[in-house]
Amino acid sequence: MRNPLWLICLLLITFLGCKETDKTAEEVAKIEVELEVYRFDREFAEAQPKDIPQLKKKYPYLFPTSYPDSVWVAKVQDTLQVQLSQAVDSVFPNFKEEERELQSLFRHIRYYYPNSPLPKVITVTSDVDYNNRVILTDSLLLIGLDNYLGTSHEFYSVIPNYVANDLDKKFLAADVASAFAKKVVATSTERTFLSQAVYYGKELYLKNKLMPQVTDDIIIGYTPEQLDWAHVNEEQVWRYFVERELLYSTDNKLGPRFLDPAPFSKFQLELDNESPDRIGRYVGWQIVRAFMKNNEVALQEMLTIPSEELFKRSKYKPRKLD
């Protein structure tokens, strides 16, 4: 029995899409990337007071000149700092797996942005400064390893669960991808809720292209269960936004409700506690995906398209589950 025409078309589209993906993977694999990784966290933990001047000479950007050597000597000997270093060593006895993930990430960055500089990777402890887990400049990538000890680590006991959920080493490379995305995705000058959601959607789409081997829950920073909730309820969430005329609203309270990290999204309904936070970012991601599916546009060009234009050309319709 012959296959229906629609099935033949579907198979052809799938085949061509796979061929394109394979070609990209082949091109990325050819790109030479040699990261320099320095375990400053370990060097500092093992330092004696007499070693401080040499460390300052090697890593001047980590030692503000306003602090005398006595401050660093005291920190090396501080009990809490010793415990923090021991915890980091137990989770990161070496950095080989993370280095491989970062090598892959920067190969993809170089594929899409050939002139992008390759930074030195410096691992540090940051007294659990989870708001600055990763700092990326053209020349340096600073990674606070004490922010990736695992969701239930004792050092995170006083941190809200929705923050601690992201403090796991499986999110390390994705956080670096986020830091790069923020450098190349222009902040929207439009103030509408829709434009902000699409901005975050662009970031997530770019992260996905830079880390194609990584699952969507890691890309957005959800648990698998939270991602399932977003997937199943996408149509209802979209209807909520449309019916309450939120898309073109400039109400600054919508960010904390649907875009910012929080315990959950705030629909002001009974289902709130079941929902993941940042659901507006998830919807923005699906809008960008729809746009790229329905338009022949290069990744870099897409990132420059105004949010409202992108939305109109996306022909976005939330998925309906059977």
Backbone hydrogen bonds, N-H to C=O, Kabsch-Sander energy under -0.5 kcal/mol:
donor,donor_aa,acceptor,acceptor_aa,energy
8,I,4,P,-1.9
9,C,5,L,-2.4
10,L,6,W,-2.2
11,L,7,L,-2.5
12,L,8,I,-2.3
13,I,9,C,-2.7
14,T,10,L,-2.5
15,F,11,L,-2.5
16,L,12,L,-2.7
17,G,13,I,-2.5
18,C,14,T,-2.3
19,K,15,F,-2.3
20,E,16,L,-2.2
21,T,17,G,-2.2
22,D,18,C,-2.9
23,K,19,K,-2.3
24,T,20,E,-2.3
25,A,21,T,-2.5
26,E,22,D,-2.2
27,E,23,K,-2.2
28,V,24,T,-2.7
29,A,25,A,-2.2
30,K,26,E,-0.9
30,K,27,E,-0.6
31,I,28,V,-1.6
33,V,31,I,-0.5
35,L,33,V,-0.6
37,V,35,L,-0.7
38,Y,121,V,-3.1
40,F,38,Y,-1.7
41,D,123,T,-2.0
43,E,39,R,-2.2
44,F,40,F,-3.1
45,A,41,D,-1.8
46,E,42,R,-1.9
47,A,44,F,-1.0
51,D,48,Q,-2.6
52,I,48,Q,-0.6
52,I,49,P,-1.2
55,L,51,D,-2.1
56,K,52,I,-2.6
57,K,53,P,-1.8
58,K,54,Q,-2.0
59,Y,55,L,-2.9
62,L,59,Y,-1.9
63,F,60,P,-1.3
67,Y,64,P,-1.8
71,V,68,P,-1.4
72,W,68,P,-0.8
73,V,69,D,-2.4
74,A,70,S,-2.2
75,K,71,V,-1.8
76,V,72,W,-2.4
77,Q,73,V,-1.4
78,D,74,A,-0.6
78,D,75,K,-0.9
82,V,78,D,-2.2
83,Q,79,T,-2.2
84,L,80,L,-2.5
85,S,81,Q,-2.3
86,Q,82,V,-2.2
87,A,83,Q,-2.2
88,V,84,L,-2.2
89,D,85,S,-2.4
90,S,86,Q,-1.8
91,V,87,A,-1.5
92,F,88,V,-3.1
99,E,95,F,-2.3
100,R,96,K,-2.2
101,E,97,E,-2.1
102,L,98,E,-2.4
103,Q,99,E,-2.5
104,S,100,R,-2.3
105,L,101,E,-2.3
106,F,102,L,-2.8
107,R,103,Q,-1.8
108,H,104,S,-2.1
109,I,105,L,-2.2
110,R,106,F,-2.3
111,Y,107,R,-1.8
112,Y,108,H,-2.1
113,Y,109,I,-3.0
116,S,113,Y,-2.2
120,K,139,S,-2.7
121,V,36,E,-3.3
122,I,120,K,-0.6
122,I,141,L,-3.0
123,T,38,Y,-2.6
123,T,121,V,-0.5
124,V,143,I,-2.7
130,Y,128,V,-1.6
132,N,129,D,-2.0
133,R,130,Y,-0.8
135,I,142,L,-2.4
137,T,140,L,-3.3
141,L,120,K,-2.7
142,L,135,I,-2.9
143,I,122,I,-2.4
143,I,141,L,-0.5
144,G,133,R,-2.7
145,L,124,V,-2.2
145,L,143,I,-1.2
146,D,124,V,-0.5
147,N,144,G,-1.9
148,Y,145,L,-1.8
150,G,167,L,-2.1
153,H,150,G,-2.2
156,Y,153,H,-2.1
157,S,154,E,-1.6
159,I,156,Y,-1.6
163,V,160,P,-1.2
164,A,160,P,-2.6
165,N,161,N,-2.3
166,D,163,V,-1.7
167,L,164,A,-1.7
168,D,166,D,-1.6
169,K,148,Y,-0.6
171,F,168,D,-2.2
172,L,169,K,-1.3
175,D,171,F,-2.1
176,V,172,L,-1.6
177,A,173,A,-2.3
178,S,174,A,-2.1
179,A,175,D,-2.1
180,F,176,V,-2.1
181,A,177,A,-2.7
182,K,178,S,-2.2
183,K,179,A,-0.6
183,K,180,F,-1.1
184,V,180,F,-1.1
184,V,181,A,-0.6
185,V,181,A,-2.5
186,A,184,V,-0.8
193,F,249,S,-2.0
194,L,247,L,-2.8
196,Q,192,T,-1.9
197,A,193,F,-2.3
198,V,194,L,-2.5
199,Y,195,S,-2.0
200,Y,196,Q,-2.0
201,G,197,A,-2.0
202,K,198,V,-2.5
203,E,199,Y,-1.8
204,L,200,Y,-2.5
205,Y,201,G,-2.4
206,L,202,K,-2.6
207,K,203,E,-2.6
208,N,204,L,-2.2
209,K,205,Y,-1.8
210,L,206,L,-2.2
211,M,207,K,-1.5
214,V,211,M,-2.0
218,I,215,T,-0.7
219,I,215,T,-1.8
220,I,216,D,-2.2
221,G,217,D,-1.3
222,Y,217,D,-2.4
227,L,223,T,-2.3
228,D,224,P,-2.1
229,W,225,E,-2.1
230,A,226,Q,-2.3
231,H,227,L,-2.4
232,V,228,D,-2.8
233,N,229,W,-2.3
234,E,231,H,-0.8
237,V,233,N,-2.6
238,W,234,E,-2.4
239,R,235,E,-2.3
240,Y,236,Q,-2.0
241,F,237,V,-2.2
242,V,238,W,-2.4
243,E,239,R,-3.1
244,R,240,Y,-1.7
245,E,242,V,-1.7
246,L,241,F,-2.7
247,L,241,F,-0.6
249,S,246,L,-1.4
254,L,251,D,-1.7
257,R,253,K,-1.3
258,F,254,L,-2.6
259,L,255,G,-2.8
260,D,255,G,-2.4
265,S,276,P,-0.6
266,K,257,R,-1.9
267,F,265,S,-0.8
272,D,269,L,-1.6
273,N,270,E,-0.5
274,E,271,L,-1.7
275,S,271,L,-1.0
275,S,272,D,-1.3
278,R,260,D,-0.7
280,G,258,F,-2.8
281,R,258,F,-0.7
281,R,278,R,-0.8
282,Y,278,R,-1.5
283,V,279,I,-2.1
284,G,280,G,-2.4
285,W,281,R,-2.2
286,Q,282,Y,-1.9
287,I,283,V,-2.0
288,V,284,G,-2.1
289,R,285,W,-2.4
290,A,286,Q,-2.2
291,F,287,I,-2.2
292,M,288,V,-2.5
293,K,289,R,-1.7
294,N,290,A,-1.8
295,N,291,F,-0.8
297,V,295,N,-1.4
302,M,298,A,-2.5
303,L,299,L,-1.6
304,T,301,E,-1.6
305,I,301,E,-0.6
305,I,302,M,-1.3
310,L,306,P,-2.7
311,F,307,S,-2.7
312,K,308,E,-2.4
313,R,309,E,-2.3
314,S,310,L,-1.1
314,S,311,F,-0.5
315,K,311,F,-0.8
315,K,312,K,-0.5
316,Y,311,F,-0.6
321,L,319,R,-0.5
